[in-house]
Amino acid sequence: MKNKTLAAWLAFLGGPLGLHRFYLFGRGDLWGWLYPIPTALGLYGILRVQETGLDDHWSWVLIPLLGFAMAASALTALIYGLMTPEKWNAKFNPAALADGTAGQTNWLTIGALVCALMVGSGTLLASIAFSFQRYFEYQIEVAQKISQ
């Protein structure tokens, strides 16, 4: 029996590593193995900033990947948490009753939804703001070089 609350928390906390995919679909899930790639690239971008500073062009391309991976995982947690018990059990627990307890929403599920909404939206907005800021700063640098 796949529990909706556990899947929502796994998507929120371990989503950038694909833990929710492994829980729901097993170790053979391709998407579960692909989830850590943008996360690792984003972490590498953070390491590049610490070593070379914010002027590193690769870092401002790589860092938002981590934010987008976290936001996508939070969105997945929201989707899982908001599924009706009937739909959850039909998709992940086909042998169970349509309104079985594994698909029920409880206060822990609501907690996962609240956390995912707060962190996911904040991460997404921060990633977009960082990307645009670095892009426009780069455009200004290029324009200054051309004008000289």
NUMAR-478778 format. One line per 10 residues: number of its first residue (from 1); their letters; for each residue x, y, z of N, C-alpha, C, O. Coordinates in pm, 1 decimal. Atoms other than C-alpha are relative to their C-alpha. Example, Ala and Ser with C-alpha at 12.3 -4.5 7.8 and 13.67 -1.06 7.14 Angstrom:
2
1) as) 89.0,-119.0,0.0,1230.0,-450.0,780.0,90.0,120.0,0.0,193.6,118.1,66.5 ~ -82.0,-119.0,-6.0,1367.0,-106.0,714.0,-77.0,109.0,73.0,-26.1,219.8,89.9
This chain:
148
1) mknktlaawl) 84.7,-118.9,0.0,0.0,0.0,0.0,88.4,124.2,0.0,173.4,141.1,87.5 ~ -74.9,-125.3,11.0,143.1,333.8,-107.3,-78.0,110.2,70.8,-191.8,140.1,34.6 ~ 63.8,-100.6,-82.7,63.3,604.3,146.8,16.7,138.8,-61.3,127.8,178.7,-96.2 ~ -1.2,-132.7,61.6,-28.0,948.3,10.9,79.5,99.5,83.6,154.0,180.3,28.3 ~ -71.2,-93.3,-87.0,108.2,1136.7,312.5,150.0,-21.4,-9.3,226.0,74.8,-19.9 ~ -142.5,30.0,11.4,443.6,960.9,295.6,54.3,43.0,-135.9,164.4,97.4,-144.5 ~ -43.9,-40.1,133.9,465.9,1020.0,-79.3,11.6,152.0,-10.7,104.4,202.4,-74.0 ~ -6.7,-146.5,4.5,391.3,1391.9,-33.7,122.8,50.3,74.9,191.7,140.2,26.5 ~ -118.5,-42.0,-75.0,661.0,1428.2,233.0,128.3,-40.5,-71.5,225.4,35.2,-71.4 ~ -118.8,40.9,75.7,910.0,1229.9,25.5,22.5,89.9,-120.6,136.5,122.7,-153.4
11) aflggplglh) -12.5,-91.0,114.3,837.1,1450.5,-275.4,52.0,135.6,45.9,133.5,197.4,-22.6 ~ -44.1,-130.5,-49.2,886.6,1762.6,-65.3,144.0,-3.8,50.0,225.2,79.9,10.6 ~ -132.5,3.4,-62.3,1195.5,1659.8,132.7,106.3,-66.9,-87.2,220.1,-20.3,-93.0 ~ -97.4,74.5,78.8,1363.2,1411.4,-99.9,-25.6,3.4,-148.2,33.8,-73.3,-224.0 ~ 35.5,-8.6,141.4,1213.9,1511.9,-431.5,115.8,30.4,-93.0,125.5,-30.9,-199.3 ~ -113.2,-26.1,89.2,1532.5,1662.2,-577.3,91.6,-120.5,-19.9,173.4,-121.7,-111.9 ~ -77.5,123.6,15.4,1688.4,1318.1,-528.0,-82.8,-112.7,-60.1,-29.8,-220.9,-85.5 ~ 87.1,99.3,61.0,1390.3,1129.1,-672.3,-53.8,-104.3,96.2,-101.5,-208.9,52.2 ~ 42.4,100.1,-98.0,1300.4,950.0,-348.2,-147.2,-37.2,-13.3,-183.7,-153.4,5.0 ~ 142.5,29.3,14.2,925.8,981.4,-407.5,-25.5,-92.3,-118.7,-115.2,-176.5,-113.8
21) rfylfgrgdl) 15.8,87.0,117.2,962.6,817.7,-749.6,38.8,-143.8,33.3,-27.7,-238.4,-8.9 ~ -41.1,135.1,-39.1,1150.2,523.6,-601.5,-103.0,-63.6,92.7,-128.0,-183.9,84.0 ~ 102.8,52.3,-89.1,884.6,487.0,-331.1,-122.4,-46.2,-78.3,-177.0,-153.2,-51.3 ~ 123.3,31.0,71.8,595.9,489.9,-577.4,18.9,-98.4,-115.7,-69.8,-179.7,-141.8 ~ -16.7,79.6,122.0,743.8,317.8,-884.1,114.3,-100.1,5.8,131.8,-177.5,-88.3 ~ -108.7,96.2,-14.4,1044.2,120.4,-758.1,132.9,53.0,-51.5,141.7,162.6,-107.0 ~ -135.8,-42.0,36.7,1416.0,133.9,-826.1,24.0,6.9,-150.2,121.5,68.4,-193.5 ~ -18.2,0.2,144.1,1373.8,80.7,-1199.0,-57.9,121.6,-70.3,-56.9,127.4,-193.3 ~ 63.6,-117.4,59.2,1202.1,416.6,-1253.9,105.3,94.5,-57.6,192.7,142.5,14.6 ~ -97.2,-86.3,67.4,1395.8,623.6,-1509.0,-3.5,142.2,53.3,101.9,202.2,74.3
31) wgwlypipta) 10.6,-136.8,-50.6,1263.1,958.3,-1382.7,61.2,13.1,138.6,118.2,116.8,172.2 ~ -62.4,-2.1,-132.0,1375.1,869.6,-1032.6,150.6,12.9,-8.7,212.5,79.0,74.7 ~ -145.5,-8.1,19.5,1729.8,828.7,-1159.8,41.1,130.8,-66.0,155.8,173.1,-50.9 ~ -33.5,-125.8,66.5,1713.7,1150.9,-1365.2,-16.8,122.1,91.2,44.6,226.0,66.9 ~ 24.0,-113.1,-90.2,1591.1,1374.4,-1080.2,128.4,57.6,61.4,140.2,179.9,69.3 ~ -119.3,-57.5,-64.4,1934.7,1408.4,-910.9,92.4,77.6,-92.8,179.0,150.7,-44.5 ~ -93.3,-66.6,91.8,2105.5,1539.6,-1226.0,-8.9,152.4,10.1,94.0,216.2,32.2 ~ 2.7,-146.0,-15.6,1975.4,1900.0,-1215.4,34.4,44.9,141.7,88.3,153.8,161.3 ~ -35.2,-33.1,-137.8,2014.0,1894.3,-837.6,151.5,5.5,15.3,205.2,99.3,74.2 ~ -146.2,2.8,-8.6,2379.6,1797.2,-866.4,62.7,114.9,-78.9,160.3,174.8,-33.8
41) lglygilrvq) -52.1,-112.4,78.7,2439.6,2055.4,-1140.1,-18.5,132.3,74.1,69.9,218.0,71.6 ~ 23.3,-121.4,-78.8,2283.7,2325.7,-921.8,94.8,11.2,117.6,145.5,119.5,146.8 ~ -96.0,-1.2,-110.3,2498.8,2226.5,-626.1,140.7,30.2,-50.8,217.8,98.6,16.6 ~ -129.0,-31.7,60.4,2802.2,2237.8,-855.3,9.7,149.6,-31.7,116.4,209.2,-16.9 ~ 1.8,-143.7,23.7,2700.7,2590.9,-953.6,25.7,78.7,127.6,95.6,180.0,125.1 ~ -25.1,-65.8,-128.7,2695.8,2689.7,-586.1,147.0,-12.8,38.1,206.6,82.9,87.5 ~ -143.4,17.7,-27.2,3044.6,2543.0,-543.1,84.7,92.4,-86.8,183.9,148.3,-40.1 ~ -74.4,-89.9,90.4,3164.9,2741.3,-846.0,-7.2,144.1,49.4,91.5,217.2,40.3 ~ 12.7,-135.6,-53.5,3029.9,3063.0,-691.1,91.3,17.2,120.5,155.2,121.3,135.6 ~ -85.4,-9.9,-117.4,3213.2,2989.7,-368.0,147.6,5.6,-38.1,226.9,69.3,31.1
51) etglddhwsw) -139.6,1.5,43.0,3537.3,2928.5,-557.4,36.7,121.1,-84.8,143.5,179.1,-65.5 ~ -36.3,-103.3,96.9,3524.3,3192.4,-832.3,-77.3,130.7,15.6,-38.5,231.7,-43.1 ~ 79.8,-121.4,-16.3,3260.6,3445.0,-724.3,-119.1,2.5,-94.6,-135.7,-86.2,-178.4 ~ 122.5,-10.4,78.8,2937.0,3560.3,-883.0,23.9,36.5,-145.9,-69.0,31.1,-226.6 ~ -26.7,-35.2,139.2,3109.1,3668.7,-1202.9,13.3,-122.2,-90.2,24.1,-107.9,-212.0 ~ -10.0,122.9,78.5,3131.6,3307.0,-1315.4,-130.5,-21.9,-77.1,-237.3,-33.2,-16.9 ~ 120.7,12.3,82.4,2889.3,3267.0,-1607.2,-66.1,-135.9,14.2,-188.8,-145.3,10.0 ~ 60.2,132.6,-15.5,2841.0,2893.9,-1561.0,-80.5,-10.4,129.0,-181.3,-81.0,134.1 ~ 71.6,10.8,-127.4,2732.6,2942.1,-1201.6,-140.7,57.2,-10.2,-234.2,1.1,46.9 ~ 134.8,-55.8,6.6,2440.5,3166.4,-1290.6,-89.0,-76.4,-96.5,-209.5,-52.0,-102.7
61) vlipllgfam) 80.9,90.6,81.4,2328.9,2907.3,-1543.8,-36.5,-124.0,81.8,-146.8,-177.0,68.6 ~ 19.2,126.0,-72.3,2365.3,2611.5,-1305.8,-81.5,14.4,128.7,-161.2,-73.5,161.4 ~ 68.5,-14.9,-129.8,2234.5,2750.1,-974.7,-152.6,-6.5,-12.0,-215.4,-72.7,70.5 ~ 146.2,10.6,8.8,1873.4,2798.0,-1093.3,-50.4,-142.2,-23.3,-165.8,-172.1,7.5 ~ 44.1,139.1,17.6,1862.8,2428.9,-1187.8,-35.7,-63.6,133.3,-131.5,-140.4,141.9 ~ 31.6,51.2,-133.2,1871.7,2345.5,-817.6,-134.1,54.9,47.6,-216.7,-19.1,101.0 ~ 127.5,-60.2,-41.3,1589.1,2589.9,-748.4,-118.0,-56.4,-76.3,-223.9,-81.1,-18.7 ~ 109.6,55.9,79.2,1379.7,2457.0,-1034.4,-27.9,-144.8,38.0,-143.2,-187.9,36.8 ~ 19.8,138.4,-44.5,1436.9,2097.6,-917.8,-76.1,-2.9,132.5,-164.3,-86.5,152.7 ~ 71.0,-6.8,-128.0,1324.6,2192.9,-568.1,-145.3,44.4,-19.9,-235.7,-8.3,44.8
71) aasaltaliy) 136.7,-47.1,26.1,1020.5,2380.6,-703.0,-83.1,-109.8,-66.2,-200.8,-126.2,-34.1 ~ 72.7,109.7,64.9,924.5,2086.3,-925.7,-36.4,-107.8,101.2,-144.9,-165.6,94.2 ~ 29.2,98.6,-103.9,948.4,1852.8,-627.1,-111.1,48.1,92.2,-196.3,-30.5,133.4 ~ 107.2,-55.2,-83.0,730.7,2084.3,-419.8,-133.8,-6.4,-73.7,-237.0,-35.7,-13.4 ~ 122.4,10.9,79.6,476.6,2094.2,-702.5,-50.6,-144.9,-2.3,-170.9,-169.3,5.8 ~ 38.4,141.3,-3.9,478.6,1714.4,-711.8,-62.7,-34.5,134.1,-161.7,-107.5,139.3 ~ 57.8,23.8,-133.4,414.9,1708.0,-335.6,-141.3,57.1,7.4,-230.1,-4.1,66.5 ~ 134.3,-59.1,1.9,118.6,1940.6,-389.5,-97.1,-86.3,-79.4,-211.2,-106.2,-37.8 ~ 86.9,84.4,82.2,-20.7,1719.0,-664.5,-37.2,-126.7,75.3,-153.7,-166.4,76.7 ~ 28.1,122.2,-75.6,12.2,1406.6,-451.3,-93.5,28.6,117.2,-189.2,-45.4,140.0
81) glmtpekwna) 79.7,-30.3,-118.1,-133.8,1571.8,-142.4,-143.0,39.1,-31.3,-232.6,16.8,50.0 ~ 134.8,-44.9,36.0,-434.2,1714.0,-326.7,-81.5,-104.1,-75.9,-198.3,-80.5,-106.5 ~ 75.5,105.7,68.3,-531.4,1389.6,-501.5,-110.3,-52.8,91.0,-91.2,-67.2,211.8 ~ 108.0,60.1,-77.4,-862.8,1248.9,-391.4,38.9,-143.0,36.8,117.4,-205.6,-34.5 ~ -33.0,137.8,-37.3,-844.2,915.8,-207.7,-33.9,-101.0,-109.6,39.0,-198.1,-130.4 ~ 39.6,92.4,106.6,-1027.4,745.7,-492.8,102.8,-0.9,-113.2,142.8,-106.7,-161.8 ~ -98.4,-9.3,108.0,-784.7,873.3,-754.5,135.3,-55.5,44.4,201.7,-125.1,-32.4 ~ -127.5,50.5,-52.0,-480.4,797.7,-534.6,0.6,-152.5,1.7,93.5,-216.0,-48.3 ~ 4.7,146.1,-10.6,-588.6,441.6,-464.7,-14.6,-66.2,-136.9,38.6,-175.2,-158.1 ~ 12.4,57.0,134.3,-685.7,381.2,-827.8,135.2,-0.4,-71.0,165.6,-92.5,-146.8
91) kfnpaaladg) -128.5,-10.5,68.9,-341.7,493.4,-943.3,110.7,-79.3,67.7,187.7,-147.5,0.0 ~ -113.6,59.4,-70.4,-107.9,362.5,-672.5,-35.3,-123.0,82.9,54.1,-199.2,119.8 ~ 43.7,116.2,-76.9,-313.8,101.9,-482.8,-121.4,-64.2,-67.4,-230.9,-63.0,-11.1 ~ 117.2,49.6,73.2,-534.4,-67.3,-742.3,-73.0,-114.8,69.3,-191.4,-136.1,43.2 ~ 65.0,111.8,-68.0,-605.3,-367.6,-518.0,-78.9,44.4,122.8,-155.6,-34.3,178.2 ~ 66.5,-49.2,-120.6,-733.4,-150.0,-231.5,-138.7,53.2,-33.6,-173.7,72.3,-150.1 ~ 130.4,-63.5,16.4,-1079.4,-10.1,-177.6,19.8,142.6,-50.4,124.0,203.7,-26.4 ~ -11.9,-133.3,58.3,-1147.3,318.1,-355.4,23.3,107.4,106.0,94.8,204.4,80.8 ~ -18.3,-99.1,-106.1,-1164.9,508.4,-25.6,85.7,-56.9,113.7,61.5,-27.0,230.7 ~ -88.5,61.5,-99.5,-892.2,309.3,153.7,81.1,102.8,76.9,96.4,217.0,33.7
101) tagqtnwlti) -70.5,-93.5,-89.0,-689.2,463.5,433.6,131.9,49.2,-57.2,177.5,156.8,-18.4 ~ -129.4,-42.6,54.6,-365.0,482.4,232.2,-13.1,128.0,-81.7,83.7,203.1,-93.2 ~ 20.2,-119.1,80.9,-513.2,755.5,13.9,-68.6,113.6,73.3,-96.5,217.7,13.6 ~ 70.2,-103.1,-76.9,-679.5,954.2,291.4,91.0,118.2,30.5,212.1,102.3,45.6 ~ -71.8,-121.8,-37.8,-575.4,1311.1,368.6,-15.3,20.5,149.9,-125.3,11.4,204.3 ~ 4.2,-29.1,-143.4,-481.5,1388.9,728.5,82.4,125.6,26.8,126.3,192.4,-66.8 ~ -70.7,-123.5,-33.0,-307.3,1670.4,916.1,145.9,-3.4,-43.2,202.9,101.1,-74.6 ~ -138.0,9.3,48.8,37.4,1541.1,821.9,6.7,28.7,-150.1,103.6,87.4,-198.4 ~ 6.4,-31.9,143.0,-64.6,1560.3,456.4,-14.6,150.2,-19.9,49.9,208.5,-107.0 ~ 19.0,-145.0,7.5,-182.9,1917.7,509.8,130.8,72.0,32.6,164.3,172.3,-30.5
111) galvcalmvg) -130.4,-58.1,-33.5,151.7,1996.9,674.0,96.4,-6.3,-116.9,168.8,89.6,-143.4 ~ -85.6,12.9,118.7,334.9,1864.9,368.3,-42.8,98.6,-107.5,42.0,157.0,-175.0 ~ 50.5,-94.6,99.6,112.0,2077.3,144.5,41.1,143.7,33.1,84.7,218.5,-54.5 ~ -34.8,-136.2,-41.6,173.7,2394.2,344.4,149.5,24.4,-19.3,189.2,127.0,-74.7 ~ -145.5,-14.7,14.7,551.0,2339.9,355.7,40.2,3.6,-147.2,122.8,85.4,-187.6 ~ -33.6,4.2,142.5,566.7,2251.2,-13.1,-40.8,128.8,-69.6,31.7,177.6,-156.3 ~ 45.0,-124.2,62.2,366.6,2559.7,-108.7,91.6,116.7,36.6,127.2,197.5,-49.2 ~ -86.9,-110.1,-43.2,582.6,2795.0,97.4,139.6,-11.0,-60.8,189.0,83.6,-122.1 ~ -137.6,17.0,46.2,921.7,2653.3,7.4,6.3,-3.7,-152.9,95.5,56.3,-212.9 ~ -1.3,10.9,145.6,836.2,2569.5,-352.8,-18.6,133.2,-69.5,53.7,164.2,-164.1
121) sgtllasiaf) 21.6,-130.0,64.2,699.7,2912.2,-440.9,116.2,94.2,26.6,157.4,168.0,-62.9 ~ -115.5,-84.5,-30.7,984.7,3089.8,-262.8,122.5,-37.8,-80.6,194.8,48.9,-129.5 ~ -114.9,47.1,77.4,1245.1,2876.3,-434.4,-15.8,33.5,-147.7,79.3,76.9,-212.7 ~ 23.7,-30.8,141.1,1087.5,2920.8,-774.9,20.1,148.8,-28.7,86.8,185.1,-125.6 ~ -14.9,-143.8,20.9,1065.5,3298.4,-741.1,145.0,44.3,16.3,192.5,128.4,-59.9 ~ -140.9,-35.3,-19.0,1421.8,3323.0,-607.9,84.8,-44.9,-118.3,175.7,26.7,-160.2 ~ -75.3,49.6,115.1,1552.9,3111.3,-895.0,-22.7,86.7,-123.5,71.2,117.3,-197.0 ~ 30.2,-85.7,114.6,1375.5,3322.6,-1155.0,65.5,136.8,17.3,123.8,190.1,-77.1 ~ -59.3,-131.7,-24.9,1491.1,3648.0,-993.0,151.7,-4.9,-17.7,209.8,84.4,-79.3 ~ -144.6,13.1,14.0,1851.9,3526.0,-971.0,39.9,-13.7,-146.1,136.2,48.9,-190.7
131) sfqryfeyqi) -30.9,20.0,142.1,1849.3,3411.1,-1333.4,-10.1,130.6,-77.9,80.7,165.5,-153.3 ~ 18.1,-124.4,73.5,1711.4,3737.9,-1466.9,101.0,106.7,42.4,151.9,180.9,-41.5 ~ -96.8,-99.0,-46.4,1937.8,3951.2,-1249.6,136.4,-24.9,-62.8,198.2,67.7,-115.3 ~ -131.2,30.7,57.0,2252.6,3772.4,-1364.5,-1.3,18.1,-151.8,97.9,63.5,-208.8 ~ 8.4,-16.4,144.7,2134.9,3773.1,-1726.0,9.6,147.3,-38.3,85.6,183.0,-128.3 ~ -1.8,-141.6,34.5,2069.8,4147.7,-1731.2,132.5,65.4,37.4,178.5,155.4,-32.8 ~ -132.4,-51.8,-32.7,2396.7,4221.1,-1551.6,100.3,-38.5,-108.0,186.1,41.8,-144.7 ~ -88.4,44.7,107.4,2575.2,4017.9,-1817.0,-23.8,82.6,-126.6,71.5,119.7,-195.1 ~ 31.2,-80.9,117.6,2395.5,4209.8,-2092.0,57.4,140.9,13.0,104.7,197.6,-85.5 ~ -58.4,-132.0,-22.1,2507.7,4538.9,-1937.5,150.4,-3.9,-19.7,207.8,87.2,-79.3
141) evaqkisq) -145.1,13.9,17.6,2868.2,4414.7,-1924.5,34.9,-7.6,-148.2,129.4,57.1,-193.3 ~ -26.2,13.9,142.6,2854.6,4315.6,-2289.8,-22.7,132.9,-72.6,54.9,169.6,-160.8 ~ 28.8,-128.7,63.4,2698.6,4648.1,-2389.3,109.3,101.8,30.0,144.9,182.9,-55.5 ~ -109.6,-91.9,-34.0,2970.9,4837.0,-2201.8,125.8,-32.2,-80.0,197.8,58.7,-121.3 ~ -117.1,38.7,79.6,3240.5,4639.0,-2383.2,-15.6,43.7,-145.3,81.3,86.0,-208.4 ~ 25.0,-39.3,139.0,3079.7,4712.0,-2719.9,12.9,151.1,-15.6,64.8,198.4,-116.7 ~ -0.1,-145.7,11.3,3046.5,5084.6,-2648.5,138.7,61.4,15.7,157.1,179.4,-14.1 ~ -135.5,-56.2,-20.1,3417.1,5125.6,-2567.2,83.8,-8.0,-122.3,199.2,34.9,-120.9
